[in-house]
Amino acid sequence: VELAAGRIPVIAGTGANSTSEAISLTRCAKAAGADACLLVTPYYNKPTQEGLYLHHKAVAEAVDVPQVLYNVPGRTAVDMLPDTVARLAGIPNIIGVKEATGDLSRITALRELTGADFAIYSGDDATAREAILLGADGDISVTANVAPAAMHAMCRAALDGDAERAAGLDAGLAGLHQALFVEANPIPVKYALAHMGRIDKGIRLPMTWLSESARPAVEQSCPREHPIYGPSMNSAKPARPAAVLATALLLCAVYAPTLFIPFDFNDDGCLVYGEPGTSIGGWAQQVWSTTVWEFQNRGPFRPATWAHWITQANLLGDHA
């Protein structure tokens, strides 16, 4: 919550197979400032459909925070059926479900049984595109940890109804989807992120580090990743130096009035406001390096590039 600092919603996982524990965890998440909570169905003890209904109803009534149901029978050994989800959808602060069976008929059934304001999210990357085209509202994704920009583009195309573009983007992600499940999640995704230098190596027991035999498949599937913009396009043409220089000068002109506002960029390329005297040279280096990367890997005049810099300029202007 502190790291997000209000820039994006934070959904905390607070599910448990004890109703009282789930209530306690959900209360803690709300107190910490989470925007919503994700509650997996009670695992191991295999409640009935009525037990599932009463469990989630009790948590929702005990803690006034938006709650998303999470159905993943492959891990919990219990399957929350669409009729039960529809009953729970009538509780005001139960706002959606993460449906991770990979069964596309479930998406259709859930959409028919719940209102348009009830969110349905895929929890299975390999079928997320088809789920969205069938009426799901998005994907709570494993792959997006490794290739956020590519997954966003695919989901956006599907949400826009552009089935052909979504299919093309999804085809490019298929190998990564598969590689990230060569062993139990989150083992491969943690290995991939460590391999990319995004997190430190390590995992807590009973999970173990990815086996040596599985590492080549994961490593070969990892994209070249820019910390802001996502995977690069290896087929892009080399940057034209004159065009790069012109773009950098234009960006400098946009930022010129705000040069003396104390700020800095964090590791994710987002603005933070720091002590007076932030290095103008460091700021110029950020402009230059990002511009060069964009031209080398995506080509000139990408809308995402300009949208990012305009947003940053507006943030500085508001701060001024």
VOFI-415771 format. One record per residue: z, y, x of N, C-alpha, C in turn; residue number from 1. Coordinates in steps of 0.001 Angstrom, whole numbers, padded with zeros to 6 digits. Layout:
<sites>
Z Y X Z Y X Z Y X NUM
...
</sites>
This chain:
<sites>
000000 -001194 000840 000000 000000 000000 000000 001245 000876 1
000804 001227 001926 000859 002386 002821 -000471 002592 003534 2
-001086 001520 003983 -002351 001635 004699 -003468 002114 003780 3
-003490 001614 002554 -004524 002037 001601 -004351 003499 001229 4
-003119 003952 001142 -002809 005371 000891 -003564 005944 -000303 5
-003717 005142 -001342 -004357 005624 -002549 -005865 005654 -002519 6
-006482 005260 -001382 -007946 005315 -001286 -008609 004223 -002109 7
-007963 003077 -002210 -008487 001958 -002988 -007313 001323 -003735 8
-007589 000651 -004856 -006504 -000051 -005555 -005996 -001234 -004737 9
-004713 -001513 -004852 -004101 -002664 -004194 -003630 -003633 -005269 10
-004139 -004866 -005210 -003724 -005916 -006131 -002902 -006924 -005332 11
-001631 -007057 -005672 -000717 -007923 -004924 -000656 -009301 -005554 12
-000706 -010334 -004730 -000546 -011696 -005223 000925 -012002 -005435 13
001321 -012225 -006691 002740 -012429 -007000 002975 -013702 -007810 14
002023 -014621 -007808 002178 -015847 -008580 003187 -016800 -007953 15
003784 -017639 -008779 004729 -018665 -008333 004794 -019741 -009406 16
005321 -020926 -009037 005439 -021976 -010046 006799 -021967 -010737 17
007568 -020959 -010453 008807 -020677 -011177 008627 -019341 -011879 18
008827 -019308 -013187 008609 -018068 -013938 009542 -016966 -013461 19
010782 -017303 -013187 011731 -016285 -012735 011328 -015730 -011375 20
010817 -016599 -010492 010363 -016122 -009175 009132 -015235 -009323 21
008204 -015610 -010195 007012 -014788 -010413 007393 -013413 -010954 22
008374 -013360 -011837 008844 -012074 -012352 009440 -011237 -011229 23
010256 -011870 -010384 010884 -011151 -009270 009845 -010604 -008299 24
008862 -011439 -007940 007821 -010995 -007009 006990 -009856 -007611 25
006707 -009954 -008897 005902 -008924 -009560 006669 -007605 -009623 26
007961 -007681 -009862 008786 -006466 -009849 008779 -005816 -008467 27
008886 -006641 -007436 008872 -006110 -006063 007540 -005428 -005760 28
006444 -006044 -006201 005118 -005463 -005953 004966 -004134 -006676 29
005429 -004064 -007899 005353 -002801 -008632 006175 -001731 -007927 30
007388 -002092 -007490 008247 -001133 -006802 007624 -000652 -005500 31
006839 -001515 -004854 006188 -001142 -003591 004971 -000255 -003810 32
004528 -000128 -005061 003404 000748 -005358 002090 000049 -005603 33
002103 -001281 -005776 000858 -001999 -006065 000269 -001512 -007379 34
-001042 -001432 -007433 -001727 -000969 -008644 -001814 -002059 -009703 35
-001824 -003320 -009283 -001898 -004457 -010201 -001403 -005679 -009453 36
-001217 -006776 -010200 -000767 -008019 -009588 -001692 -009157 -010000 37
-001898 -010088 -009080 -002710 -011281 -009310 -001766 -012477 -009373 38
-001761 -013170 -010522 -000807 -014259 -010719 -001529 -015586 -010892 39
-001424 -016434 -009859 -001998 -017762 -009915 -001224 -018598 -010925 40
-001896 -019565 -011531 -001209 -020471 -012446 -000141 -021264 -011684 41
000956 -021616 -012343 002010 -022382 -011659 001464 -023693 -011080 42
001654 -023866 -009791 001097 -025002 -009070 002101 -026150 -009003 43
001620 -027325 -008791 002374 -028561 -008559 003048 -029108 -009820 44
003753 -028269 -010584 004505 -028826 -011708 003663 -029025 -012974 45
002404 -028625 -012966 001409 -028980 -013977 001864 -028701 -015416 46
002091 -027438 -015765 002489 -027122 -017143 001355 -027374 -018136 47
001722 -027497 -019404 000734 -027611 -020471 000078 -026250 -020705 48
-000932 -026226 -021568 -001576 -024949 -021910 -000562 -023999 -022559 49
000331 -024553 -023387 001367 -023711 -023993 002326 -023188 -022937 50
002635 -024043 -021957 003498 -023596 -020862 002855 -022485 -020048 51
001542 -022601 -019805 000829 -021544 -019084 000871 -020235 -019863 52
000640 -020338 -021158 000670 -019138 -022003 002045 -018476 -021946 53
003100 -019259 -022133 004454 -018692 -022170 004871 -018146 -020806 54
004444 -018813 -019727 004755 -018340 -018367 004159 -016954 -018138 55
002865 -016808 -018349 002206 -015520 -018082 002652 -014454 -019078 56
002917 -014842 -020302 003428 -013894 -021300 004785 -013353 -020861 57
005650 -014237 -020348 006978 -013810 -019904 006893 -012817 -018746 58
006005 -013087 -017793 005863 -012176 -016651 005323 -010827 -017127 59
004324 -010849 -017988 003714 -009603 -018473 004721 -008762 -019253 60
005552 -009409 -020049 006530 -008662 -020850 007693 -008162 -019998 61
007963 -008855 -018882 009087 -008456 -018032 008737 -007317 -017085 62
007472 -007202 -016700 007066 -006197 -015703 005850 -005436 -016234 63
006031 -004149 -016447 004963 -003309 -016998 004030 -002845 -015887 64
003166 -003764 -015453 002159 -003463 -014444 000913 -004246 -014834 65
-000285 -003721 -014603 -001497 -004489 -014920 -001506 -005818 -014178 66
-001870 -006889 -014892 -001829 -008222 -014308 -003157 -008944 -014520 67
-003597 -009650 -013458 -004828 -010432 -013484 -004445 -011901 -013341 68
-004879 -012721 -014273 -004651 -014156 -014204 -005531 -014760 -013102 69
-005094 -015884 -012548 -005860 -016528 -011470 -005880 -018026 -011723 70
-007060 -018537 -012032 -007228 -019953 -012328 -008000 -020630 -011212 71
-007330 -021504 -010454 -007970 -022205 -009348 -007436 -023638 -009317 72
-007894 -024485 -010248 -007335 -025831 -010383 -007485 -026703 -009148 73
-008476 -026430 -008303 -008626 -027204 -007078 -007444 -027070 -006141 74
-006676 -025999 -006283 -005491 -025781 -005453 -004181 -026006 -006213 75
-004185 -025775 -007511 -002924 -025794 -008255 -002688 -027086 -009028 76
-003739 -027870 -009267 -003669 -029098 -010065 -003411 -028811 -011541 77
-003684 -027586 -011986 -003605 -027254 -013407 -004758 -026313 -013734 78
-005377 -026512 -014887 -006559 -025742 -015279 -006241 -024939 -016538 79
-006278 -023621 -016413 -006041 -022759 -017572 -007356 -022606 -018333 80
-007414 -023160 -019520 -008648 -023222 -020285 -008982 -021871 -020920 81
-010261 -021642 -021247 -010677 -020361 -021818 -009892 -019952 -023071 82
-009535 -020893 -023930 -008766 -020543 -025132 -007405 -019955 -024770 83
-006789 -020483 -023727 -005490 -019961 -023283 -005652 -018565 -022690 84
-006702 -018381 -021919 -006982 -017046 -021367 -007200 -016050 -022495 85
-007923 -016469 -023527 -008190 -015575 -024662 -006904 -015182 -025366 86
-005967 -016110 -025494 -004670 -015767 -026091 -003949 -014726 -025240 87
-003944 -014934 -023943 -003246 -014010 -023040 -003941 -012653 -022971 88
-005243 -012619 -023213 -005977 -011351 -023183 -005487 -010386 -024257 89
-004796 -010903 -025256 -004244 -010039 -026291 -002993 -009295 -025874 90
-002426 -009630 -024720 -001243 -008931 -024202 -001737 -007710 -023422 91
-001274 -006512 -023783 -001902 -005276 -023264 -002023 -005182 -021751 92
-001004 -005604 -020999 -001092 -005410 -019549 -001652 -006619 -018809 93
-002151 -007627 -019520 -002954 -008677 -018887 -004406 -008237 -019030 94
-004980 -007790 -017919 -006242 -007050 -017980 -007464 -007851 -017540 95
-007244 -009049 -016984 -008397 -009786 -016508 -008022 -011149 -015965 96
-009047 -011872 -015493 -008849 -013198 -014922 -009762 -013383 -013723 97
-009244 -014021 -012697 -010053 -014508 -011582 -010311 -015979 -011845 98
-011548 -016331 -012147 -011926 -017692 -012517 -012607 -018354 -011324 99
-011892 -019301 -010686 -012344 -019861 -009411 -012738 -021323 -009516 100
-013125 -021787 -010693 -013562 -023174 -010811 -014970 -023387 -010264 101
-015789 -022327 -010249 -017187 -022481 -009879 -018033 -023024 -011013 102
-017431 -023190 -012179 -018124 -023695 -013368 -018663 -022502 -014151 103
-019971 -022315 -014110 -020567 -021136 -014733 -020430 -021140 -016250 104
-020298 -022317 -016857 -020099 -022349 -018304 -018777 -021708 -018694 105
-017826 -021689 -017764 -016544 -021026 -018019 -016739 -019517 -018194 106
-017601 -018946 -017364 -017839 -017506 -017446 -018402 -017154 -018823 107
-019368 -017942 -019269 -019961 -017708 -020584 -018915 -017821 -021679 108
-018086 -018869 -021612 -017052 -019074 -022630 -016026 -017947 -022617 109
-015608 -017542 -021432 -014619 -016463 -021332 -015173 -015152 -021876 110
-016437 -014876 -021575 -017043 -013636 -022063 -017140 -013632 -023582 111
-017415 -014792 -024161 -017525 -014881 -025614 -016168 -014755 -026302 112
-015103 -015209 -025629 -013780 -015252 -026251 -012940 -014000 -026020 113
-013330 -013170 -025059 -012541 -011978 -024739 -013366 -010722 -024988 114
-012696 -009600 -025122 -013385 -008338 -025368 -014036 -007795 -024121 115
-014877 -006801 -024313 -015617 -006203 -023197 -014696 -005514 -022200 116
-013496 -005114 -022653 -012571 -004422 -021756 -011688 -005392 -020966 117
-011873 -006701 -021167 -011125 -007700 -020392 -011979 -008096 -019194 118
-011451 -007887 -017986 -012219 -008104 -016761 -012278 -009583 -016403 119
-013469 -010044 -016071 -013665 -011415 -015605 -014235 -011345 -014192 120
-013516 -011943 -013242 -013959 -011937 -011854 -014206 -013366 -011389 121
-015292 -013560 -010692 -015520 -014842 -010045 -014555 -014990 -008881 122
-014116 -016209 -008653 -013314 -016504 -007475 -014000 -017521 -006589 123
-015324 -017646 -006752 -016113 -018627 -006011 -017364 -017936 -005483 124
-017381 -017624 -004197 -018468 -016837 -003620 -019841 -017479 -003822 125
-019907 -018795 -003729 -021198 -019478 -003799 -021875 -019320 -005160 126
-021088 -019102 -006217 -021655 -018941 -007559 -021413 -017542 -008130 127
-020923 -016631 -007316 -020560 -015301 -007819 -021755 -014552 -008391 128
-022899 -014658 -007723 -024083 -013946 -008211 -024435 -014385 -009626 129
-024506 -015697 -009835 -024847 -016193 -011169 -023770 -015834 -012186 130
-022501 -015856 -011748 -021405 -015503 -012651 -021538 -014065 -013137 131
-021864 -013158 -012221 -022012 -011749 -012605 -023193 -011574 -013551 132
-024289 -012259 -013258 -025454 -012153 -014140 -025170 -012717 -015531 133
-024168 -013607 -015619 -023782 -014177 -016915 -022726 -013347 -017643 134
-022248 -012278 -016982 -021299 -011412 -017665 -020005 -011137 -016945 135
-019782 -011745 -015768 -018583 -011432 -014996 -018672 -010006 -014465 136
-017508 -009430 -014171 -017434 -008028 -013754 -017409 -007845 -012249 137
-017380 -008941 -011498 -017349 -008823 -010046 -016868 -010109 -009419 138
-016441 -010018 -008174 -016061 -011189 -007394 -014862 -010835 -006527 139
-013806 -011618 -006621 -012697 -011502 -005672 -013010 -012495 -004566 140
-013393 -011982 -003411 -014216 -012718 -002465 -013514 -013071 -001162 141
-013876 -014232 -000612 -013516 -014597 000759 -014549 -014017 001728 142
-015825 -014217 001408 -016910 -013771 002285 -016863 -012273 002551 143
-016405 -011496 001571 -016373 -010041 001729 -015450 -009589 002846 144
-014509 -010425 003270 -013675 -010070 004420 -014500 -009991 005698 145
-015562 -010796 005761 -016389 -010883 006967 -017623 -009991 006851 146
-018218 -009926 005669 -019443 -009145 005455 -019292 -008291 004203 147
-018420 -007281 004263 -018138 -006497 003050 -019343 -005756 002498 148
-020128 -005143 003358 -021273 -004359 002874 -022315 -005252 002210 149
-022579 -006408 002806 -023576 -007313 002249 -023121 -007892 000914 150
-021840 -008257 000815 -021324 -008775 -000452 -021333 -007688 -001521 151
-020980 -006480 -001137 -021011 -005368 -002098 -022422 -005155 -002610 152
-023396 -005164 -001718 -024783 -004946 -002122 -025248 -006035 -003084 153
-024881 -007276 -002802 -025277 -008379 -003668 -024645 -008248 -005052 154
-023343 -007978 -005076 -022646 -007831 -006364 -023179 -006627 -007136 155
-023464 -005546 -006432 -023977 -004354 -007098 -025337 -004637 -007742 156
-026185 -005358 -007025 -027498 -005705 -007578 -027347 -006568 -008817 157
-026441 -007534 -008774 -026226 -008402 -009935 -025656 -007619 -011109 158
-024710 -006724 -010841 -024137 -005906 -011912 -025182 -004994 -012537 159
-026146 -004563 -011722 -027229 -003713 -012229 -028311 -004517 -012952 160
-028164 -005841 -012962 -029148 -006687 -013624 -030392 -006960 -012809 161
-030353 -006616 -011514 -031507 -006838 -010641 -031397 -008255 -010047 162
-031785 -009237 -010843 -031589 -010635 -010465 -032363 -011002 -009205 163
-033561 -010462 -009049 -034385 -010806 -007898 -033765 -010294 -006600 164
-033332 -009034 -006613 -032697 -008480 -005405 -031379 -009199 -005111 165
-030599 -009462 -006144 -029328 -010161 -005953 -029551 -011535 -005346 166
-030578 -012236 -005821 -030870 -013569 -005290 -031272 -013506 -003822 167
-032060 -012512 -003468 -032460 -012366 -002076 -031282 -012086 -001160 168
-030393 -011200 -001603 -029211 -010877 -000807 -028280 -012080 -000717 169
-028141 -012802 -001821 -027261 -013967 -001847 -027787 -015062 -000932 170
-029106 -015202 -000860 -029693 -016208 000025 -029329 -015930 001482 171
-029261 -014650 001832 -028883 -014286 003187 -027419 -014543 003500 172
-026604 -014691 002450 -025173 -014930 002625 -024802 -016400 002482 173
-025749 -017230 002062 -025433 -018622 001725 -024820 -019378 002901 174
-025367 -019173 004091 -024829 -019856 005265 -023398 -019450 005561 175
-023112 -018164 005366 -021749 -017664 005599 -020796 -018214 004543 176
-021231 -018225 003272 -020405 -018832 002219 -019983 -020237 002622 177
-020964 -021022 003090 -020704 -022420 003438 -019799 -022526 004658 178
-020064 -021713 005665 -019295 -021795 006904 -017831 -021443 006691 179
-017560 -020536 005777 -016180 -020098 005562 -015353 -021106 004777 180
-015973 -022239 004437 -015218 -023299 003768 -015394 -024646 004479 181
-015698 -024611 005782 -015796 -025858 006539 -014423 -026514 006660 182
-013384 -025707 006591 -012010 -026198 006468 -011345 -025364 005379 183
-010122 -025718 005036 -009448 -025057 003918 -009310 -023556 004169 184
-009665 -022762 003165 -009425 -021323 003204 -007905 -021084 003246 185
-007417 -020166 004107 -008136 -019124 004854 -008364 -019435 006327 186
-008386 -020706 006721 -008540 -021028 008140 -009845 -020464 008705 187
-011016 -020768 008107 -012260 -020273 008710 -012397 -018752 008691 188
-011953 -018094 007605 -012132 -016643 007545 -011233 -015943 008562 189
-010052 -016468 008796 -009197 -015867 009821 -009795 -016071 011214 190
-010369 -017248 011441 -011030 -017485 012720 -012210 -016533 012888 191
-013002 -016377 011826 -014175 -015503 011896 -013772 -014068 012217 192
-012755 -013562 011556 -012334 -012183 011791 -011763 -012002 013198 193
-011061 -013010 013694 -010578 -012936 015076 -011747 -012986 016054 194
-012728 -013824 015775 -013924 -013925 016617 -014669 -012591 016664 195
-014652 -011856 015554 -015322 -010554 015477 -014469 -009420 016034 196
-013222 -009732 016422 -012331 -008713 016973 -011660 -007845 015927 197
-011653 -008302 014666 -011077 -007489 013594 -009592 -007756 013388 198
-009109 -008950 013750 -007689 -009271 013655 -007292 -010046 014906 199
-005981 -010174 015112 -005489 -010977 016227 -005598 -012458 015893 200
-005717 -013264 016923 -005759 -014716 016746 -004402 -015207 016281 201
-004392 -016146 015339 -003139 -016745 014908 -003134 -017056 013431 202
-002350 -018034 013033 -002217 -018416 011634 -000875 -019122 011468 203
-000278 -018985 010294 001040 -019561 010055 000930 -020997 009526 204
001838 -021854 009999 001937 -023201 009462 002294 -023167 007979 205
001806 -024112 007198 001141 -025357 007602 -000357 -025220 007879 206
-000927 -024019 007769 -002316 -023834 008185 -002395 -023946 009706 207
-003501 -024463 010212 -003711 -024591 011650 -004986 -023853 012040 208
-005091 -023522 013316 -006264 -022804 013804 -007498 -023679 013645 209
-008636 -023060 013424 -009873 -023786 013166 -010164 -024785 014278 210
-010522 -026014 013913 -010798 -027054 014899 -012030 -026696 015720 211
-012053 -027166 016942 -013138 -026821 017859 -014501 -027249 017318 212
-014554 -028383 016646 -015835 -028884 016156 -016424 -028000 015065 213
-015573 -027252 014364 -016045 -026405 013271 -016372 -024982 013727 214
-015971 -024627 014929 -016120 -023235 015372 -017570 -022778 015526 215
-018472 -023596 016073 -019855 -023106 016221 -020486 -022686 014899 216
-020256 -023432 013836 -020847 -023082 012534 -020348 -021737 012054 217
-019059 -021467 012249 -018491 -020187 011812 -018993 -019057 012703 218
-018987 -019262 014003 -019420 -018220 014935 -020877 -017837 014709 219
-021724 -018823 014479 -023145 -018547 014282 -023420 -017835 012962 220
-022520 -017977 012002 -022709 -017350 010700 -022156 -015936 010639 221
-021335 -015553 011625 -020729 -014222 011599 -021795 -013156 011834 222
-021842 -012119 010990 -022812 -011049 011204 -022375 -010124 012324 223
-023342 -009403 012870 -022998 -008257 013722 -022483 -007186 012783 224
-021243 -006791 012968 -020582 -005966 011955 -020194 -004604 012510 225
-020623 -003565 011814 -020168 -002219 012123 -018920 -001956 011293 226
-017872 -001340 011853 -016613 -001208 011119 -016707 -000409 009833 227
-017736 000450 009676 -017858 001224 008444 -018935 000654 007550 228
-020107 000364 008108 -021283 000149 007282 -021662 -001302 007047 229
-021045 -002245 007753 -021356 -003636 007489 -022363 -004196 008478 230
-023003 -005315 008105 -023870 -006015 009050 -025107 -005215 009408 231
-025508 -005353 010662 -026685 -004627 011123 -027952 -005350 010702 232
-029050 -004667 010802 -030352 -005261 010497 -031097 -005452 011806 233
-031170 -006683 012260 -031744 -006941 013570 -033214 -006572 013651 234
-033856 -006473 012476 -035284 -006174 012480 -035582 -004678 012501 235
-034546 -003842 012486 -034781 -002406 012430 -035463 -001920 013707 236
-036268 -000889 013586 -036964 -000323 014737 -035982 000475 015588 237
-036246 000605 016902 -035380 001402 017756 -035346 002857 017297 238
-034225 003504 017604 -034077 004894 017196 -035033 005793 017960 239
-035544 006807 017280 -036337 007841 017954 -035368 008912 018441 240
-035284 009159 019745 -034290 010092 020281 -034330 011460 019617 241
-035519 011989 019365 -035603 013326 018763 -035008 013331 017360 242
-035266 012259 016602 -034732 012183 015239 -033217 012043 015258 243
-032707 011252 016209 -031259 011091 016335 -030606 012430 016665 244
-031186 013159 017617 -030629 014448 018016 -030655 015427 016859 245
-031756 015465 016106 -031868 016386 014975 -030823 016079 013915 246
-030617 014798 013653 -029626 014411 012649 -028228 014780 013111 247
-027903 014524 014376 -026578 014858 014898 -026324 016363 014825 248
-027345 017157 015149 -027182 018613 015072 -026959 019070 013634 249
-027674 018440 012704 -027497 018783 011295 -026087 018464 010837 250
-025581 017309 011229 -024222 016933 010850 -023203 017878 011470 251
-023436 018273 012708 -022533 019236 013353 -022517 020552 012600 252
-023693 020991 012125 -023765 022237 011374 -022972 022146 010074 253
-023051 020964 009424 -022303 020770 008178 -020812 020870 008432 254
-020371 020330 009582 -018949 020281 009870 -018415 021540 010567 255
-019286 022389 011055 -018865 023506 011895 -017716 024329 011310 256
-017741 024686 010003 -016652 025514 009469 -015294 024831 009483 257
-015271 023521 009680 -013999 022804 009565 -013486 022303 010910 258
-014083 022770 011988 -013739 022217 013293 -012277 022430 013679 259
-011639 023453 013153 -010290 023767 013602 -009212 023240 012669 260
-009621 022425 011670 -008641 021734 010844 -008170 020516 011625 261
-006852 020319 011782 -006395 019158 012544 -006688 017857 011805 262
-007460 016994 012436 -007780 015702 011833 -008201 014732 012922 263
-008301 013483 012545 -008805 012465 013458 -009406 011347 012607 264
-010070 010401 013255 -010616 009234 012575 -009786 008014 012946 265
-009449 007182 011953 -008757 005938 012279 -009759 004857 012650 266
-009267 003636 012881 -010138 002555 013353 -011194 002157 012332 267
-010980 002483 011060 -011945 002146 010021 -012941 003268 009762 268
-012878 004340 010570 -013812 005433 010402 -013433 006388 009294 269
-012184 006312 008817 -011749 007194 007739 -010953 008358 008315 270
-011020 009473 007618 -010324 010655 008097 -008820 010539 007903 271
-008083 010960 008933 -006649 011149 008803 -006340 012514 009398 272
-005293 013146 008917 -004946 014476 009386 -003778 014376 010348 273
-003972 014901 011561 -002968 014739 012596 -002462 016052 013133 274
-002097 016072 014399 -001541 017252 015024 -002639 018256 015358 275
-002321 019547 015402 -003314 020548 015796 -003869 020233 017183 276
-005106 020644 017383 -005718 020484 018692 -006467 019189 018868 277
-006807 018530 017758 -007612 017313 017852 -008894 017619 018635 278
-009263 016713 019509 -010383 016953 020400 -011701 017107 019651 279
-012356 018263 019839 -013686 018454 019270 -014667 017490 019934 280
-014438 017203 021206 -015294 016237 021884 -015202 014865 021250 281
-013998 014461 020859 -013830 013173 020192 -014512 013148 018844 282
-014415 014283 018138 -015082 014386 016843 -016600 014295 017010 283
-017136 015009 017997 -018577 014988 018239 -019043 013583 018636 284
-018201 012895 019407 -018554 011535 019806 -018639 010622 018583 285
-017719 010824 017622 -017756 010014 016400 -019053 010271 015628 286
-019428 011549 015498 -020671 011885 014806 -021855 011235 015504 287
-021890 011382 016836 -023023 010886 017598 -023112 009368 017537 288
-022009 008664 017765 -022052 007204 017825 -022431 006610 016475 289
-021915 007194 015397 -022246 006669 014080 -023708 006925 013749 290
-024211 008095 014114 -025607 008413 013843 -026536 007485 014619 291
-026252 007280 015891 -027065 006383 016704 -027044 004976 016122 292
-025853 004502 015727 -025764 003154 015158 -026627 003045 013902 293
-026560 004050 013037 -027339 004026 011795 -028834 003928 012090 294
-029325 004732 013016 -030752 004739 013313 -031183 003425 013964 295
-030352 002873 014832 -030716 001645 015527 -030715 000442 014600 296
-029787 000414 013661 -029585 -000788 012880 -030055 -000701 011434 297
-030201 000497 010898 -030616 000618 009509 -031822 001525 009316 298
-032147 002328 010313 -033265 003243 010151 -032790 004572 009572 299
-033622 005619 009625 -033201 006952 009187 -033118 007074 007679 300
-032337 008068 007260 -032311 008530 005868 -031809 007466 004885 301
-030879 006614 005330 -030254 005665 004419 -029297 006421 003497 302
-029354 006216 002195 -028446 006927 001289 -026978 006706 001620 303
-026628 005474 002038 -025225 005194 002331 -024714 006058 003476 304
-025574 006332 004459 -025176 007166 005590 -024808 008562 005122 305
-025695 009147 004343 -025459 010514 003901 -024305 010589 002915 306
-024172 009585 002073 -023054 009583 001125 -021731 009569 001875 307
-021670 008779 002967 -020434 008712 003745 -020096 010065 004355 308
-021083 010684 004998 -020796 011949 005674 -020520 013080 004676 309
-021197 013077 003547 -020917 014101 002528 -019502 013951 002005 310
-019090 012694 001778 -017717 012460 001324 -016714 012969 002340 311
-016949 012677 003612 -016023 013131 004653 -015999 014670 004718 312
-017160 015294 004584 -017210 016767 004608 -016436 017340 003441 313
-016582 016727 002270 -015849 017209 001097 -014342 017065 001288 314
-013921 015972 001920 -012500 015783 002174 -011966 016890 003067 315
-012731 017221 004105 -012305 018300 004996 -012267 019638 004275 316
-013288 019863 003427 -013319 021110 002683 -012143 021244 001746 317
-011793 020131 001045 -010643 020168 000147 -009356 020444 000919 318
-009257 019837 002110 -008055 020047 002911 -007939 021502 003372 319
-009105 022085 003681 -009099 023487 004120 -008618 024395 003003 320
</sites>
